[in-house]
């Protein structure tokens, strides 16, 4: 089995999936950042397909950028401008060519966390 990458976003302040968040995936190589995918979360806070499917998977350093500002504004959680959290970048490495990497974002208006899930 070849490796692949999935993600999802949970709104921990409201206790629900975060729908409609745009996510971009970048590959980091030799200090350069190359965008390789972009998607939007569905009503379950997930992407409809892996953001990096098995056919495109390669080990290395990656960055997910979650564009949370519009979501926080739409749900009345944004607060004053400038937003405390607008774009949330997560940089991580994937070293196992056969693994499923799952990198979720747990979001609130003034904080976030992540982990390697399954």
C-alpha positions as CSV (number, residue, x, y, z in Angstrom):
1,X,0.0,0.0,0.0
2,X,1.3,3.4,-0.9
3,X,1.2,6.3,1.6
4,X,-1.4,9.1,1.5
5,X,-2.4,12.3,3.4
6,X,-5.8,13.2,4.8
7,X,-6.9,16.1,7.0
8,X,-10.0,17.5,8.7
9,X,-11.0,20.6,10.7
10,X,-13.0,20.6,14.0
11,X,-14.3,23.8,15.5
12,X,-13.6,23.2,19.2
13,X,-15.3,26.4,20.3
14,X,-18.6,25.4,18.8
15,X,-18.2,21.6,19.1
16,X,-18.8,20.8,15.4
17,X,-17.0,20.1,12.1
18,X,-15.8,23.2,10.3
19,X,-17.3,23.4,6.9
20,X,-16.1,25.5,4.0
21,X,-12.4,26.0,5.1
22,X,-10.1,26.3,2.2
23,X,-6.9,24.3,2.6
24,X,-3.7,24.4,0.5
25,X,-1.0,21.8,0.5
26,X,2.7,22.7,-0.2
27,X,5.7,20.5,-0.7
28,X,8.9,22.0,0.8
29,X,12.1,21.2,-1.0
30,X,15.4,23.0,-0.8
31,X,13.8,25.8,1.0
32,X,11.2,26.4,-1.8
33,X,7.5,26.0,-1.3
34,X,5.5,24.5,-4.1
35,X,1.7,24.4,-4.0
36,X,0.5,20.9,-5.0
37,X,-3.1,20.8,-4.0
38,X,-6.0,22.8,-2.8
39,X,-9.4,21.8,-1.5
40,X,-12.3,22.9,0.8
41,X,-13.8,21.1,3.8
42,X,-17.2,19.5,3.4
43,X,-20.1,19.5,5.9
44,X,-18.2,16.9,8.0
45,X,-15.1,19.1,8.2
46,X,-13.2,16.7,6.0
47,X,-12.0,16.7,2.4
48,X,-13.9,14.6,-0.1
49,X,-10.7,12.8,-1.0
50,X,-7.2,12.6,0.4
51,X,-5.5,15.9,-0.1
52,X,-2.4,13.9,-1.2
53,X,-3.5,10.6,-2.7
54,X,-1.4,7.5,-2.9
55,X,-0.5,8.1,-6.6
56,X,1.0,11.4,-5.8
57,X,2.6,10.6,-2.4
58,X,6.3,11.1,-1.7
59,X,8.1,11.4,1.5
60,X,9.4,14.8,2.6
61,X,8.5,18.0,4.2
62,X,5.0,19.5,3.7
63,X,2.9,22.4,4.8
64,X,-0.9,22.5,5.1
65,X,-2.3,26.1,5.2
66,X,-5.8,26.4,6.6
67,X,-7.5,29.6,5.6
68,X,-9.7,30.0,8.7
69,X,-10.5,33.7,8.6
70,X,-13.6,33.5,6.4
71,X,-15.0,30.6,8.4
72,X,-14.4,32.5,11.7
73,X,-16.1,35.6,10.3
74,X,-19.1,33.6,8.9
75,X,-19.7,31.9,12.3
76,X,-19.4,35.1,14.2
77,X,-16.2,34.2,16.0
78,X,-13.7,36.5,14.3
79,X,-13.4,39.3,16.7
80,X,-11.7,42.6,15.7
81,X,-9.5,43.1,12.7
82,X,-6.8,42.1,12.3
83,X,-7.9,38.5,13.2
84,X,-5.9,36.7,15.7
85,X,-6.0,33.6,13.5
86,X,-6.5,34.0,9.8
87,X,-4.2,31.6,8.0
88,X,-2.9,28.6,10.0
89,X,0.2,26.9,8.6
90,X,1.2,23.5,9.8
91,X,4.7,22.2,8.6
92,X,5.4,18.5,9.1
93,X,7.5,15.7,7.7
94,X,6.3,12.4,6.3
95,X,9.0,9.7,6.3
96,X,7.2,6.4,5.8
97,X,6.3,5.8,2.1
98,X,3.6,3.2,3.1
99,X,1.9,5.1,5.8
100,X,-1.5,6.9,6.0
101,X,-0.7,10.4,7.5
102,X,-3.7,12.2,9.0
103,X,-3.0,15.8,10.1
104,X,-6.2,17.5,11.5
105,X,-6.7,21.0,12.8
106,X,-8.6,21.6,16.0
107,X,-9.6,25.2,15.8
108,X,-11.0,28.0,18.0
109,X,-10.9,31.8,17.4
110,X,-7.8,32.2,19.6
111,X,-6.0,28.9,19.4
112,X,-5.5,25.7,17.6
113,X,-3.8,22.3,18.0
114,X,-2.9,19.4,15.7
115,X,-1.6,15.8,16.0
116,X,-0.8,12.9,13.8
117,X,-4.0,10.9,13.7
118,X,-5.0,7.7,12.0
